[in-house]
């Protein structure tokens, strides 16, 4: 029991007394149900979650009768731990990034942080890279040790929305976690960041959802995220093995067009940033050179005027010790 408690507290998934489980069965407010209905959705329909660190936003999207998803609501993230970039190891106090599947078993009705659900870290991608961590949650209580914390009111509604989704027969709620909105301009600002390749990889998941408004199926091969790609007979992929050839993908043409346009814009933005940085560096160098020249001129002029007004012209005997005053010669006598 001691070991289990220690593991539960390693992240943000502390277990509260059983009485707190009553929080997990709170009914959705009628206003929430009415808003879903206005979108053509209902509590039992599919749900998707997107998180953006930069803007402290957690988005809920709901599936409609047509099968596509519509934006439902944004909740402010009260706090998250770390900075932009994925979680690497246990104890680094970094909130994860990537694509995660939330299942009913990851819901935590007895959280000591009001309510919570586990992000599913480490997922298949994280494990392929040897990343470690446990109990990385989305929870209430506005405090974080590697998690995403919400207000208690927000997590109560989010938890209930996900609970009703599972009750409606949906086995998974996909959660996409990004450092920022994956636009070419924003990515160009971080082109030299060591995580840029990872962000370009998960951008495909972002792009696919933006284009189709349906959560893309994901897997891992060659230690990278892949989307809408399966092994023979629909089998799961080997995370470290070569990726199989792509089969039918109705979104591929639109995706490639978007990626080509974004790539061109990204390159232009990177070039513009580098040009601005070069211009700034040149201006700073010129300013420093001007300061150094002014300082040298000042020192030279100071030496000149110091010699001119600081005691007259020096003589050849300057600095020699002074001798006795000469004795005047006697005046000549008259005849």
Secondary structure as GFF3:
##gff-version 3
##sequence-region A 1 335
A	DSSP	alpha_helix	2	8	.	.	.	ID=ss1
A	DSSP	three_ten_helix	18	25	.	.	.	ID=ss2
A	DSSP	alpha_helix	30	38	.	.	.	ID=ss3
A	DSSP	beta_strand	47	52	.	.	.	ID=ss4
A	DSSP	beta_strand	57	63	.	.	.	ID=ss5
A	DSSP	beta_strand	69	76	.	.	.	ID=ss6
A	DSSP	beta_strand	79	80	.	.	.	ID=ss7
A	DSSP	beta_strand	98	102	.	.	.	ID=ss8
A	DSSP	three_ten_helix	104	106	.	.	.	ID=ss9
A	DSSP	beta_strand	107	108	.	.	.	ID=ss10
A	DSSP	beta_strand	116	118	.	.	.	ID=ss11
A	DSSP	alpha_helix	124	128	.	.	.	ID=ss12
A	DSSP	beta_strand	137	139	.	.	.	ID=ss13
A	DSSP	beta_strand	148	149	.	.	.	ID=ss14
A	DSSP	alpha_helix	152	167	.	.	.	ID=ss15
A	DSSP	beta_strand	173	178	.	.	.	ID=ss16
A	DSSP	alpha_helix	184	188	.	.	.	ID=ss17
A	DSSP	alpha_helix	196	212	.	.	.	ID=ss18
A	DSSP	beta_strand	218	221	.	.	.	ID=ss19
A	DSSP	beta_strand	224	227	.	.	.	ID=ss20
A	DSSP	three_ten_helix	232	234	.	.	.	ID=ss21
A	DSSP	alpha_helix	252	309	.	.	.	ID=ss22
###
